[in-house]
Amino acid sequence: MKLFASFLLVAAVAAVSTAQASSEAPKSAKPDLALGEAKFTAVCAACHGADGNSNITANPKLAQQHPEYLVKQLQEFKSGKRNNAVMKGFASLLSDEDMRNIAYWLASKSAKPGFAKDKDLVAVGERIYRGGIADRQIAACAGCHSPNGAGIPSQYPRLSGQHADYTTAQLTSFREGVRLNSLQMNQVAAKLNDREIKAVADYIAGLR
């Protein structure tokens, strides 16, 4: 009995110590938006625009993107999981704290709306985005990225208003196995032909 009581006492003390340690563990500091802006201006703005609204259609708009998604992409550029030599060079200059500060600053900026260009293609794109292609088991983009392209925070990125050229390039990279950091997107894009990719990208550009 004494041995059992001693065991209980030790267990109780350990539990209290663990609880205290947990309560005393430093909480993650809030992102510093001022530092995020400064680092973005120094490292990223030349390609992605001063406020995250890129004027170069090959480079994505980053303003108003979900910060968790941006941090994930930057970390994967840095590690090489998302293979892009240019972005790997820039991401390698950033610490995890830098990435977080930049991502939350970008999330605080408003994305400028885009527009679709081809009225015939955009109708095809809308059908795919909203309804998928049932007979080829292609899921609707809206299921993950939401009907208005706002995405789902921490899970699926915002697409609304994104440059069609950039979206086309990414869907093609997913399809061809060049971009490998999303198995789900590899599987979806693998079923799309060039015309369908272009149509979806054009529709996304005009989403509001």
C-alpha positions in Angstrom: 0.0 0.0 0.0 2.8 2.4 0.9 4.4 1.7 -2.5 1.1 2.4 -4.3 0.6 5.6 -2.3 4.1 6.8 -3.2 3.4 6.0 -6.9 0.2 8.1 -6.7 2.0 11.0 -5.1 4.8 11.0 -7.7 2.2 10.8 -10.5 0.2 13.7 -9.0 3.4 15.8 -8.7 4.3 15.0 -12.3 0.9 16.0 -13.5 1.0 19.3 -11.6 4.5 20.1 -13.0 3.4 19.3 -16.5 0.3 21.6 -16.2 2.5 24.4 -14.8 5.0 24.0 -17.6 2.2 24.1 -20.2 0.7 27.2 -18.7 4.1 28.9 -18.5 5.2 28.0 -22.0 5.6 31.1 -24.1 2.7 31.7 -26.5 3.5 32.4 -30.1 4.0 36.1 -30.5 1.7 38.0 -32.7 3.1 38.6 -36.2 4.8 42.0 -36.6 3.1 43.6 -39.6 5.6 46.5 -39.7 8.5 44.1 -40.0 6.5 42.0 -42.4 6.0 45.0 -44.7 9.7 46.0 -44.4 10.9 42.5 -45.3 8.3 42.2 -48.1 9.4 45.5 -49.6 13.1 44.5 -49.5 12.7 40.9 -50.8 9.4 40.5 -52.6 7.9 43.7 -53.9 9.8 43.9 -57.1 8.0 40.8 -58.4 4.8 40.9 -56.4 3.9 44.6 -56.3 4.3 47.0 -53.4 1.0 45.9 -51.8 1.0 42.3 -53.0 -1.0 43.0 -56.2 1.5 42.0 -58.8 1.3 43.8 -62.2 3.2 40.9 -63.8 0.7 38.3 -64.9 3.2 35.5 -64.5 3.7 36.3 -60.9 0.8 35.7 -58.5 -1.2 38.3 -56.6 -0.5 37.7 -52.9 -2.6 40.3 -51.2 -5.5 39.0 -49.1 -4.2 35.4 -49.3 -4.6 33.2 -46.3 -1.4 33.6 -44.2 -1.2 29.9 -43.3 -1.1 29.1 -47.0 1.6 31.7 -47.7 3.8 30.4 -44.9 3.5 26.9 -46.1 4.4 27.8 -49.7 7.4 29.8 -48.5 8.6 27.0 -46.3 8.3 24.5 -49.2 10.1 26.8 -51.6 12.9 27.0 -49.1 13.1 23.3 -48.5 12.7 22.5 -52.2 9.4 20.6 -51.8 8.0 23.1 -54.2 10.6 23.3 -56.9 11.3 26.8 -58.2 14.8 28.0 -58.4 14.0 31.7 -58.2 11.6 31.4 -55.2 14.0 29.1 -53.4 16.7 31.8 -53.6 14.4 34.4 -52.1 12.7 32.1 -49.5 16.2 31.0 -48.3 16.7 34.6 -47.2 13.8 34.4 -44.8 13.4 33.0 -41.4 10.2 31.3 -40.2 9.5 34.5 -38.3 10.0 36.6 -41.5 7.7 34.4 -43.4 5.0 34.7 -40.8 5.3 38.5 -40.6 5.1 38.8 -44.4 2.2 36.4 -44.7 0.1 38.2 -42.1 0.9 41.6 -43.6 -0.1 40.4 -47.0 -3.3 39.0 -45.6 -4.2 42.5 -44.3 -4.0 44.0 -47.8 -6.9 44.1 -50.2 -6.6 42.1 -53.5 -7.4 44.1 -56.6 -10.1 42.5 -58.7 -9.2 40.9 -62.0 -11.3 40.2 -65.1 -11.9 37.4 -67.6 -11.0 38.0 -71.2 -12.6 35.3 -73.4 -16.4 35.1 -73.1 -16.6 31.7 -74.8 -13.9 30.2 -72.7 -15.1 31.7 -69.5 -18.5 29.9 -69.8 -16.6 26.6 -70.0 -14.5 27.6 -67.1 -17.5 28.5 -65.0 -19.1 25.1 -65.6 -15.9 23.3 -64.5 -15.3 25.6 -61.5 -18.8 25.3 -60.2 -19.9 21.8 -61.3 -16.8 19.9 -62.2 -17.0 17.3 -65.0 -19.0 14.4 -63.7 -18.3 11.8 -66.4 -14.6 12.2 -66.0 -14.7 12.4 -62.2 -13.4 15.9 -62.0 -14.4 17.7 -58.8 -15.8 21.2 -58.9 -13.1 23.8 -57.9 -15.7 25.6 -55.8 -15.9 22.7 -53.4 -12.5 23.6 -51.9 -12.0 27.1 -53.1 -15.5 28.3 -52.4 -18.0 29.6 -55.0 -16.6 33.1 -55.0 -12.9 32.0 -54.9 -12.3 33.1 -51.4 -10.9 29.7 -50.4 -11.0 28.2 -46.9 -8.5 29.7 -44.4 -5.6 27.4 -43.5 -6.8 24.8 -45.9 -7.3 26.0 -49.5 -5.9 29.2 -51.0 -7.9 32.2 -52.2 -8.1 32.2 -56.0 -10.5 35.1 -56.7 -9.0 37.6 -59.2 -5.7 35.7 -59.7 -3.9 36.3 -62.9 -5.0 33.8 -65.6 -1.4 33.3 -66.8 -0.2 32.4 -63.4 -3.2 30.0 -62.7 -2.7 28.4 -66.1 1.0 27.8 -65.4 0.3 26.3 -62.0 -2.4 23.9 -63.2 -0.2 22.8 -66.0 2.7 22.3 -63.6 0.4 20.2 -61.3 -0.8 18.2 -64.3 2.7 17.5 -65.6 4.2 16.6 -62.2 6.4 19.6 -62.1 4.7 21.0 -59.0 4.4 18.2 -56.4 3.4 19.9 -53.2 -0.3 19.1 -53.4 -1.3 15.5 -54.4 -4.9 16.6 -54.5 -4.2 19.2 -57.2 -2.0 16.8 -59.1 -4.9 14.4 -59.3 -7.4 17.0 -60.4 -5.2 18.7 -62.9 -4.1 15.4 -64.4 -7.7 15.1 -65.9 -7.8 18.6 -67.5 -6.8 19.4 -71.0 -5.1 22.6 -72.1 -8.4 24.3 -73.2 -10.1 23.4 -69.9 -7.1 24.7 -67.8 -7.2 27.9 -69.8 -10.9 28.2 -69.3 -10.9 27.7 -65.6 -8.0 30.1 -65.2 -9.8 32.8 -67.2 -13.0 32.3 -65.1 -11.0 32.5 -61.9 -9.4 35.8 -63.0 -12.9 37.4 -63.1 -14.2 35.9 -59.8 -15.4 38.5 -57.3 
